[in-house]
Each structure stands twice: as structure tokens, then as C-alpha cells.
Amino acid sequence: MNSHLLATLLLVVVGTVSESRAQDSTLKRLERAAALNNAGQFRGALELADSLLGANTPKLDDASAGLAWNIRGLALDNLGKSDEARRSYESAIRLLRAIPDETVQYATALDNLGALVANNGQLKESKTLRIRAMQLYDSVGDHAGAARAASSLVVVSLAMGNRKEAHHYMADASREEALVATPDKRDLAWTLGSECLLEEADGHFQAALDGVNRLIAMFTQQYGAKYYLLGSAYFVRGHLYQILADNSRAADDLQRSLMILSDNDEQNSKLYYLTQIMYAKALRNLGRTNDASQLESGARAGLEHLREQRCAGCTVSVEGIR
């Protein structure tokens, strides 16, 4: 799998609001928006975040505003609006970095921005952001967060062609996860997903397939058959089936991935277009050349449109977060 496909599979997460502050009505709305993102209901999360940040609403304190910007960024990111998402993440970072009690949320915003810039090919910047996020999680004893950041660094390292480093971060992720008394299933899935990609990079295709099968079963049992992260999981399994020359199963999985992504309003995302291109390859291998050509042509036009939408000269300065 090439570096752009690997970077696209970086999962993102937004932390929940601390229970000690959950009685406040604004923070309850933030919790609801975060929950909508975690469920893949990105338009709903965006609308709720925008309602909190609107000019005609009461001004939020910096901590609440930082959370809202982070939630907004994640929703926009998954809806394929990467430039707006980047600006939202940067607004969250500017606010949260100055608040000692919001270290975890600050780390999460850095982690989310790291996923976005990796998806745009800025792998060195993503690595710096993820390392800083992992350090921040460690500084407050958030082993689950550190495990997520380390798992993301596995994927970044693979995208940069450094399997040795990827194995190092995989060991970090496993060690941090072992320190969590009751791991969240999403966090377990996060680590498992990175492990699957590492197995694939090592050429252990059957082991990778076994791992992604466990991942799909875990997501389906916990969240249902239309959970948004299943779109990525079926993409990975479809890719593995192509490697194993099982084009019929590959086509089935990639079609299923497209349906899930579409159901979750991700038709304009980079992952959606890349899945269409891979699906076109499977169709071509099955002899459906006309369908494949039409599908691939539309997907490549979609990718080009995404590139044109990016702001000219947009870069991420990582100096301020070291």
C-alpha cells in the first residue's frame, strides 16, 4: 500500500468532556457533539459545534471554545473539508495549549491535526504533532491516549517507509494499552488497526487479514453494521483480498466500504475516492472494464477537485508545539 493510502487510514478521535464539568448545559452540548462525531454523525456534530461558536450566541470560555473548535474540525475533516478543518484544529490548539487543565484536549487536537496533515502528504509534520501528543498524554498519565498516539505513529512511520520505527511505536502502543485497567473497545480497535497495517507491510498478508476480520467483528458487534469506521476497515480488507488475488471478495468489500462512507456523508472524502479507484481495479480484474473506467475517471476528478480546494501555500508550523 503506498504512503498516501496509508496516511488516509489514520483514524481520528475527539476526547469527551470531563465528567466533573458535565452539569453545565454548554458542556452537555459539547458532550453531545463529541458523541455525534464518535458515532459518525458528522453533519449533526458540525451543526451543534457551529451553534456554540456562532456570533449570536453567548461567548464561550476558552476551554469550552477550544473543545468546540476541535469537535468542529473533526466533523469537517470527515466531511472532506480539510482546509476548514485545519483552521478549526489550529483555533482549538491556540486556546487549549494555554490551559493546564486541558492537557488531554490539547493533545487530542494535536493528534487530530496530525491525522489531517498526514492525509495531505505532510508526514514529517504529522509525526512531530503525534510525538508531541503522545508526550502530553504521558505527562498526565493518560495511557489510553498515549496508546492511540503511538498507534498513529505506527501508520505514519509505515507511510514514511520506516518499518523498524513502526515496530518501535507498535511496542509503545502495546505497552501503554496494557496499563489501561479497562480499555475502551475503540482504543483496542485503534491498536489492532495499526497492527494489521504493520503485518501487511511485513508481508504477512494472512495475519493482516485475520486481524482486520477481528477489527470488523469488533466494530460491528459494538456499534452496528453501518458504523463509519467500518468504511476504512472494509477498504483495508478489500485491498488485502486484491493482494491475495481474490477479486470477487475484494469487489464486495470495496463496494460495502463505499456504501458505509456514503451513508455517513463521506462521499467527498479522499478515502471515498481512493476506494472508488481500488474498486475500479477489482471490477477491471473481473472483466467489467466499462464500469471500471467510468468509476475511476469520476474518482480521479474528485481527487483533483479536493487538491484544488486546498488553500495555496497552506503549511503547518510545528515550532510552537514542541
C-alpha positions as CSV (number, residue, x, y, z in Angstrom):
1,M,0.0,0.0,0.0
2,N,1.5,3.4,-0.9
3,S,2.1,6.2,1.6
4,H,-1.0,8.2,0.6
5,L,-3.3,5.2,1.1
6,L,-1.7,4.5,4.5
7,A,-2.0,8.2,5.5
8,T,-5.7,8.1,4.6
9,L,-6.3,5.3,7.0
10,L,-5.2,7.3,10.1
11,L,-8.1,7.2,12.5
12,V,-9.1,10.4,14.4
13,V,-10.8,10.8,17.7
14,V,-12.1,13.6,19.8
15,G,-11.9,13.3,23.6
16,T,-15.1,13.5,25.7
17,V,-15.7,16.3,28.2
18,S,-14.7,15.5,31.7
19,E,-17.5,14.3,33.9
20,S,-16.7,16.8,36.7
21,R,-17.9,19.6,34.4
22,A,-20.7,17.8,32.6
23,Q,-23.5,19.5,34.6
24,D,-23.1,22.8,32.7
25,S,-25.6,23.0,29.8
26,T,-22.9,24.2,27.3
27,L,-20.7,21.3,28.2
28,K,-23.5,18.9,27.9
29,R,-24.0,20.1,24.3
30,L,-20.3,19.7,23.8
31,E,-20.5,16.1,25.0
32,R,-23.4,15.5,22.6
33,A,-21.4,16.9,19.7
34,A,-18.4,14.7,20.6
35,A,-20.7,11.7,20.8
36,L,-22.2,12.5,17.3
37,N,-18.6,12.6,15.9
38,N,-17.8,9.3,17.5
39,A,-21.0,7.8,16.0
40,G,-20.1,9.1,12.6
41,Q,-22.9,11.7,12.5
42,F,-20.6,14.5,11.3
43,R,-23.2,16.9,10.0
44,G,-25.0,16.8,13.3
45,A,-21.8,17.4,15.2
46,L,-20.9,20.3,12.9
47,E,-24.2,22.0,13.3
48,L,-24.0,21.7,17.1
49,A,-20.5,23.0,17.2
50,D,-21.4,25.9,14.9
51,S,-24.3,26.7,17.1
52,L,-22.0,27.1,20.1
53,L,-19.4,29.1,18.2
54,G,-21.8,31.4,16.4
55,A,-21.6,35.2,16.6
56,N,-25.1,35.5,18.0
57,T,-24.6,33.0,20.9
58,P,-23.1,33.8,24.3
59,K,-19.3,33.8,24.3
60,L,-17.7,30.6,25.5
61,D,-14.8,30.4,27.9
62,D,-11.5,29.4,26.3
63,A,-11.7,25.8,27.4
64,S,-15.2,25.3,26.0
65,A,-14.4,27.2,22.8
66,G,-11.3,25.0,22.4
67,L,-13.3,21.9,22.7
68,A,-15.9,23.2,20.2
69,W,-13.3,24.1,17.6
70,N,-11.7,20.6,18.0
71,I,-15.1,18.9,17.6
72,R,-15.9,21.1,14.6
73,G,-12.5,20.3,13.0
74,L,-13.1,16.6,13.3
75,A,-16.5,16.8,11.7
76,L,-15.2,18.9,8.8
77,D,-12.3,16.6,8.3
78,N,-14.5,13.6,7.9
79,L,-16.8,15.5,5.5
80,G,-13.8,16.2,3.2
81,K,-13.4,19.9,4.1
82,S,-9.7,19.7,5.0
83,D,-8.8,23.4,4.9
84,E,-11.7,24.4,7.1
85,A,-10.9,21.5,9.4
86,R,-7.3,22.6,9.7
87,R,-8.2,26.1,10.7
88,S,-10.6,24.7,13.3
89,Y,-7.9,22.5,14.8
90,E,-5.5,25.4,14.9
91,S,-8.0,27.5,16.7
92,A,-8.5,24.7,19.2
93,I,-4.8,24.4,19.7
94,R,-4.3,28.1,20.3
95,L,-6.9,28.1,23.0
96,L,-6.2,24.8,24.7
97,R,-2.4,24.9,24.9
98,A,-2.6,27.8,27.4
99,I,-4.9,25.9,29.8
100,P,-3.1,23.4,32.1
101,D,-6.3,21.6,33.0
102,E,-7.0,20.8,29.3
103,T,-3.7,18.9,28.5
104,V,-5.7,15.9,27.3
105,Q,-7.9,18.0,25.0
106,Y,-4.8,19.9,23.7
107,A,-3.1,16.6,22.9
108,T,-6.3,15.4,21.1
109,A,-6.3,18.5,19.0
110,L,-2.7,17.9,18.0
111,D,-3.5,14.3,17.3
112,N,-6.4,15.2,15.1
113,L,-4.3,17.8,13.2
114,G,-1.6,15.2,12.8
115,A,-4.1,12.9,11.0
116,L,-5.2,15.7,8.7
117,V,-1.8,16.8,7.6
118,A,-0.7,13.2,7.0
119,N,-3.7,12.8,4.8
120,N,-2.4,15.8,2.8
121,G,1.0,14.2,2.5
122,Q,2.8,16.2,5.2
123,L,4.2,13.2,7.0
124,K,7.0,14.9,8.9
125,E,4.6,17.4,10.3
126,S,2.2,14.7,11.3
127,K,5.0,12.8,13.0
128,T,6.0,15.8,15.1
129,L,2.4,16.5,16.1
130,R,1.8,12.9,17.1
131,I,5.0,12.6,19.1
132,R,4.1,15.8,21.0
133,A,0.6,14.5,21.6
134,M,2.0,11.2,23.0
135,Q,4.3,13.2,25.3
136,L,1.4,15.2,26.6
137,Y,-0.8,12.2,27.2
138,D,2.2,10.6,29.1
139,S,2.6,13.7,31.2
140,V,-0.8,13.3,32.7
141,G,-0.9,9.6,32.9
142,D,-3.4,9.1,30.1
143,H,-2.2,5.7,28.9
144,A,-5.1,5.2,26.5
145,G,-4.3,8.5,24.7
146,A,-0.6,7.6,24.6
147,A,-1.5,4.2,23.1
148,R,-3.7,5.9,20.4
149,A,-0.9,8.4,19.5
150,A,1.7,5.6,19.3
151,S,-0.6,3.5,17.1
152,S,-1.0,6.5,14.8
153,L,2.8,6.9,14.7
154,V,3.0,3.3,13.5
155,V,1.0,4.3,10.4
156,V,3.0,7.5,9.9
157,S,6.2,5.5,10.1
158,L,4.9,3.0,7.6
159,A,3.9,5.8,5.3
160,M,7.4,7.2,5.5
161,G,8.8,3.7,4.7
162,N,10.4,3.0,8.1
163,R,9.1,-0.4,9.3
164,K,11.7,-0.6,12.1
165,E,10.4,2.6,13.6
166,A,6.8,1.4,13.1
167,H,7.6,-1.7,15.1
168,H,9.1,0.5,17.9
169,Y,5.9,2.5,18.1
170,M,3.8,-0.6,18.0
171,A,5.6,-1.8,21.1
172,D,5.0,1.6,22.7
173,A,1.3,1.3,21.9
174,S,1.0,-2.2,23.3
175,R,2.9,-1.2,26.5
176,E,0.6,1.8,27.1
177,E,-2.5,-0.1,26.4
178,A,-1.5,-2.8,28.9
179,L,-1.5,-0.1,31.6
180,V,-5.2,0.7,31.0
181,A,-7.4,-1.2,33.5
182,T,-10.5,-1.3,31.3
183,P,-9.6,-0.4,27.7
184,D,-12.3,1.2,25.6
185,K,-13.1,-1.1,22.6
186,R,-12.5,1.8,20.2
187,D,-8.9,2.1,21.6
188,L,-8.4,-1.6,21.2
189,A,-9.6,-1.4,17.7
190,W,-7.3,1.6,17.1
191,T,-4.3,-0.5,18.1
192,L,-5.5,-3.6,16.2
193,G,-5.9,-1.5,13.0
194,S,-2.3,-0.3,13.1
195,E,-1.1,-3.8,13.8
196,C,-3.0,-5.0,10.7
197,L,-1.2,-2.4,8.5
198,L,2.1,-3.4,10.1
199,E,1.5,-7.1,9.3
200,E,0.7,-6.2,5.7
201,A,3.8,-4.1,5.4
202,D,5.9,-7.0,6.7
203,G,4.3,-9.2,4.0
204,H,2.2,-11.3,6.5
205,F,-1.0,-11.0,4.5
206,Q,-2.9,-13.8,6.1
207,A,-2.1,-12.4,9.6
208,A,-3.2,-8.9,8.4
209,L,-6.4,-10.4,7.1
210,D,-7.1,-12.2,10.3
211,G,-6.5,-9.0,12.2
212,V,-8.9,-6.9,10.0
213,N,-11.5,-9.7,10.4
214,R,-11.3,-9.2,14.2
215,L,-11.5,-5.5,13.7
216,I,-14.6,-5.7,11.6
217,A,-16.2,-8.1,14.0
218,M,-15.4,-5.8,16.9
219,F,-16.8,-2.7,15.3
220,T,-19.9,-4.5,14.1
221,Q,-20.8,-6.1,17.4
222,Q,-20.2,-2.9,19.4
223,Y,-21.6,-0.2,17.0
224,G,-23.6,-1.9,14.3
225,A,-23.1,-2.7,10.6
226,K,-23.1,0.9,9.4
227,Y,-20.5,2.3,11.9
228,Y,-18.4,4.9,10.0
229,L,-15.0,3.3,10.7
230,L,-16.1,0.1,9.1
231,G,-15.7,2.0,5.8
232,S,-11.9,2.1,6.4
233,A,-11.9,-1.5,7.7
234,Y,-13.6,-2.9,4.6
235,F,-11.2,-0.7,2.5
236,V,-8.2,-2.4,4.1
237,R,-9.7,-5.9,3.8
238,G,-10.6,-5.3,0.1
239,H,-7.1,-4.2,-0.5
240,L,-5.8,-7.4,1.1
241,Y,-8.1,-9.5,-0.9
242,Q,-6.7,-7.9,-4.1
243,I,-3.2,-8.7,-3.0
244,L,-4.3,-12.3,-2.5
245,A,-5.9,-12.3,-6.0
246,D,-9.5,-12.8,-4.6
247,N,-11.1,-10.1,-6.8
248,S,-14.6,-11.1,-6.1
249,R,-14.3,-10.7,-2.4
250,A,-12.3,-7.5,-2.9
251,A,-15.1,-6.0,-5.0
252,D,-17.7,-6.9,-2.4
253,D,-15.7,-5.3,0.4
254,L,-14.9,-2.2,-1.5
255,Q,-18.5,-1.8,-2.6
256,R,-19.5,-2.2,1.0
257,S,-16.9,0.4,2.1
258,L,-18.4,2.9,-0.4
259,M,-21.9,2.3,0.9
260,I,-20.9,2.9,4.5
261,L,-18.9,6.0,3.6
262,S,-21.8,7.4,1.6
263,D,-24.3,6.6,4.5
264,N,-22.0,8.7,6.8
265,D,-21.8,11.7,4.4
266,E,-18.2,11.0,3.4
267,Q,-18.8,10.9,-0.4
268,N,-16.4,13.9,-0.8
269,S,-13.6,12.5,1.3
270,K,-10.2,11.4,0.0
271,L,-10.9,7.9,1.3
272,Y,-14.1,7.6,-0.7
273,Y,-12.3,8.5,-4.0
274,L,-9.4,6.2,-3.3
275,T,-11.9,3.4,-2.5
276,Q,-13.6,4.0,-5.8
277,I,-10.3,3.7,-7.6
278,M,-9.5,0.5,-5.9
279,Y,-13.0,-0.8,-6.6
280,A,-12.5,0.1,-10.3
281,K,-9.3,-2.1,-10.3
282,A,-11.3,-5.0,-8.8
283,L,-14.0,-4.6,-11.4
284,R,-11.5,-4.4,-14.2
285,N,-9.9,-7.7,-13.0
286,L,-13.4,-9.2,-13.1
287,G,-13.8,-8.2,-16.7
288,R,-16.2,-5.2,-16.1
289,T,-13.9,-2.8,-17.9
290,N,-16.5,-0.2,-18.9
291,D,-17.9,0.2,-15.4
292,A,-14.3,0.3,-14.1
293,S,-13.2,3.1,-16.5
294,Q,-16.2,5.3,-15.7
295,L,-15.8,4.8,-12.0
296,E,-12.1,5.5,-12.0
297,S,-12.5,8.6,-14.2
298,G,-15.0,10.2,-11.8
299,A,-12.9,9.3,-8.7
300,R,-9.8,10.9,-10.1
301,A,-11.7,14.0,-11.0
302,G,-13.0,14.1,-7.4
303,L,-9.4,13.8,-6.1
304,E,-8.3,16.6,-8.3
305,H,-11.1,18.8,-7.1
306,L,-10.0,18.1,-3.5
307,R,-6.5,19.2,-4.3
308,E,-7.8,22.4,-5.9
309,Q,-9.8,23.2,-2.8
310,R,-6.7,23.3,-0.6
311,C,-5.5,26.7,0.2
312,A,-2.4,27.8,-1.7
313,G,0.7,27.5,0.4
314,C,-1.0,26.0,3.4
315,T,1.6,24.6,5.8
316,V,1.6,23.6,9.4
317,S,4.1,25.3,11.7
318,V,5.1,22.8,14.3
319,E,7.6,25.0,16.1
320,G,5.1,26.3,18.6
321,I,4.1,22.9,19.9
322,R,7.5,21.4,20.7
